[in-house]
Amino acid sequence: MKKTLIIFAFTLIIISQNISAIEKQDIYSISVTVFRADKANLEDFQILEGFPTVFPSNPTGYQVKIISYKNEVLFEKNFGISFIPEIDVPNPEDFASDHALAHFRLPIYPDGEKIEISKGNNTLLQIQIAKFVCKQDGICSKFENELNCPSDCKDKPIVSGSCGNQNCDATESYITCPADCPSGSADKVCDRVKDNICDPDCSASLDPDCIPAETIKIGEKNEVPAWLWLVLFGVGVVFIVLIILIISRKQAPPPQEYQRR
């Protein structure tokens, strides 16, 4: 019995350590009010550390996109929204609202210019990322670069005339000089471009090209993040240990009664 409890406690410690070790990433956390009349308002925009939203893979009619300064789509996902409240009444549609709140946790792209909320071909809202990233305090801080905050990062060290020499110098990156530092270069910038090249500056959670093909296929099909699989595995292990503990208690010999002499 004591040995089983020790194994159970040890298993819980291992699971808790693995869960805490799951790598978080910097994300855009935004809240948007979507109206039936095909418009949307931004309610909140923050930069936090956490996990991106798991979006549905099936078409829903609504999309959220991240557009680059070159007008390229860096990120595009469907999201579902309902104006009918989830209440237990005969006709819930009678209580439908003219608006609903949507919340997204989106990955950060260094060359992302705007976040776009759309319904089909109709753009409901455009959020200029620089408005929330660029502090305009003369300091080129984290999340700022020459694209989204030139007022703070204009003095970022870039050797004059070096861009275009076919050599990715220490002062260049995919953002400042893509001609010399194409996507996937070791330039201290995780560009997250999906081009079948694992960017050495990215972790597997940031660049899908750094994940084995079979892993990507599973993830795209099931839309289940790795941390959730780990949690489910941990729950399964705990359940098995509990079963073993219960069986061992049932099979233990009954305590011998004290007999008077």
URFEN-V202037 format. One record per residue. SS is DSSP state (@ for helix, = for strand, . for the rest). PHI is phi in degrees with one decimal (none if undefined). OMEGA is omega in whole degrees, -180 to 180 (999 if undefined). Layout:
SS/PHI/OMEGA
SS/PHI/OMEGA
This chain:
./none/-179
@/-63.6/180
@/-64.1/179
@/-64.1/178
@/-63.0/179
@/-64.5/179
@/-63.2/-180
@/-62.0/-180
@/-65.0/179
@/-64.0/178
@/-63.8/178
@/-62.6/179
@/-64.2/-180
@/-62.7/-180
@/-63.1/-179
@/-63.6/178
@/-68.2/179
@/-66.5/180
@/-66.1/-180
@/-69.3/-179
./-84.7/179
./-61.6/-173
./-73.8/172
./-86.7/178
=/-142.3/177
=/-72.5/-176
=/-139.0/168
=/-89.2/177
=/-108.3/-176
=/-128.7/174
=/-121.4/-175
=/-132.9/172
=/-92.1/-180
=/-105.3/-178
=/-104.3/176
./-60.5/-177
./-77.9/176
./56.9/171
=/-147.9/-178
=/-150.1/179
=/-124.3/175
=/-79.9/-180
=/-103.0/-177
=/-156.9/178
=/-142.7/179
=/-138.9/172
=/-109.6/-175
=/-127.8/173
=/-111.8/-178
=/177.7/-178
./-117.1/178
./-63.0/178
./-64.6/172
./-89.6/-175
./-94.4/176
./-69.1/-180
./-88.4/-179
./-82.0/179
./-61.5/-179
./-125.2/-178
./97.9/180
=/-112.8/180
=/-133.6/170
=/-122.5/-176
=/-131.0/169
=/-117.1/-175
=/-107.5/-179
=/-86.2/177
./-68.8/175
./-94.1/-179
./64.1/176
./-96.5/178
=/-82.7/-180
=/-85.8/-174
=/-152.4/179
=/-149.6/179
=/-141.1/172
=/-83.9/172
=/-141.3/-179
./-97.0/177
./-150.4/-178
./-130.9/178
./-95.9/180
./-100.4/-178
./-68.0/178
./-87.1/-180
./-126.8/-176
./-90.1/177
./-134.9/-178
./-57.9/-177
./-127.8/-177
@/-62.0/180
@/-64.5/177
@/-67.6/-178
@/-106.3/-178
./-61.8/180
./-100.9/178
./-89.4/180
=/-153.3/178
=/-151.4/-178
=/-97.5/177
=/-121.0/-180
=/-126.1/-178
=/-128.2/170
=/-120.8/-170
=/-111.6/177
=/-68.3/-179
./-96.6/176
./-114.4/-179
./-57.7/-179
./-101.4/178
=/-76.3/-179
=/-95.0/-175
=/-150.6/173
=/-107.4/-174
=/-120.1/174
=/-106.9/-176
=/-139.4/174
=/-127.5/-173
./64.6/178
./-93.5/-177
=/-98.1/178
=/-81.2/-178
=/-90.7/-175
=/-159.5/172
=/-124.5/-179
=/-112.0/178
=/-78.2/-174
./-63.6/-177
@/-58.1/-180
@/-61.1/-177
@/-106.3/-177
@/-99.2/-174
./-76.6/-178
./-86.4/-179
./53.6/179
./-117.6/178
./81.8/-179
./-116.5/179
./-82.3/-174
./-93.1/-178
./-58.3/-179
./78.4/176
./-96.2/175
./-153.4/-177
./-64.3/-178
./-84.1/-174
./-91.8/179
./-153.1/-179
@/-64.0/-179
@/-66.4/179
@/-95.4/-173
@/-110.9/-178
./-66.0/180
./-96.4/176
./-58.5/-173
./-61.0/176
./-132.4/-178
./-70.6/-178
./-60.9/177
./84.4/-178
./-80.5/-180
./-67.1/-179
./107.5/180
./-91.8/178
./64.8/179
./-132.2/-179
./-80.1/-178
./-73.1/-178
./-63.2/-179
./-93.3/-178
./-112.9/178
./-152.9/177
./-59.7/-179
./-76.1/-174
./-85.2/-178
./-153.1/-179
./-63.9/179
./-66.3/180
./-93.3/-177
./-120.9/179
./-65.2/179
./-56.4/-179
./96.8/179
./-78.3/175
./-83.7/-174
./-126.1/-180
./65.5/177
./-130.6/175
./-87.4/-174
./-84.4/175
./61.1/178
./-76.7/-180
./-84.1/-175
./-136.2/-179
./65.6/176
./-122.4/179
./-76.2/179
./-68.8/-179
./-64.9/179
./-90.9/-178
./-111.7/169
./-91.0/-178
./-62.1/-179
./-76.9/-178
./-100.7/-178
./-117.0/-179
@/-61.7/179
@/-72.8/180
@/-89.3/179
./-103.3/177
./-51.7/-175
@/-55.9/-178
@/-66.2/178
@/-68.7/179
@/-62.3/-179
@/-60.4/179
@/-65.1/-178
@/-63.3/-179
@/-68.6/-177
@/-78.5/-175
@/-97.0/-180
./54.3/180
./-111.7/-179
./-69.0/-176
@/-62.7/-178
@/-65.7/180
@/-70.9/176
@/-62.0/-180
@/-65.7/178
@/-63.9/179
@/-62.7/177
@/-62.6/180
@/-62.8/178
@/-62.2/179
@/-64.1/179
@/-63.6/179
@/-61.2/180
@/-62.2/-180
@/-64.3/179
@/-62.7/179
@/-63.6/178
@/-61.3/180
@/-61.9/-179
@/-64.5/-180
@/-65.7/-179
@/-64.6/-179
@/-64.7/178
@/-70.2/-180
@/-70.3/-177
@/-84.5/-180
./-67.2/-180
./-64.9/-180
./-64.1/180
./-63.8/-179
./-77.5/179
./-72.3/179
./-73.2/-179
./-104.6/176
./-73.8/177
./-83.5/999
